[in-house]
């Protein structure tokens, strides 16, 4: 279980591997909805706090138009966070 602050740090690439959370040394694979998604807009406001660093960090994430596709991808990736 990660706190909201830990999720924010992962998505802003302040924590790039699971070792930052005491969970192994593999890189964190990020998964997010696309910028047009209301789900992502909520995440951006309430988790990322509209932090401008996301613009630089989002290039290292896989983006999805569909929540179900995102969930499927994260479930198949032991290093995934979405």
C-alpha positions, 0 to 999 in steps of 0.5 A: 500500500502506498500513500498518496504522497508516495504515488505522487513521487512515483508519477513525478519521477522523484522515486523511480524504483520500488526500492524507494518504498522498500519493495525491491530494486526494479524500476517503477513502470507507470501507467496513466489515462490520457490527458483527455480523461476525466479520471486523469484530470481528477488524478492530476488535481488530487494526487499530482496537485497540478505539479508542472513536473508531470509534463517532463515525467509523463513521457516515461509512462504508458498512456491509455484511452480506456480505464479497463485497458490500463487496469489490464496492463497494470495487472500484468506488470509486477512493477506497474503502478497505475 
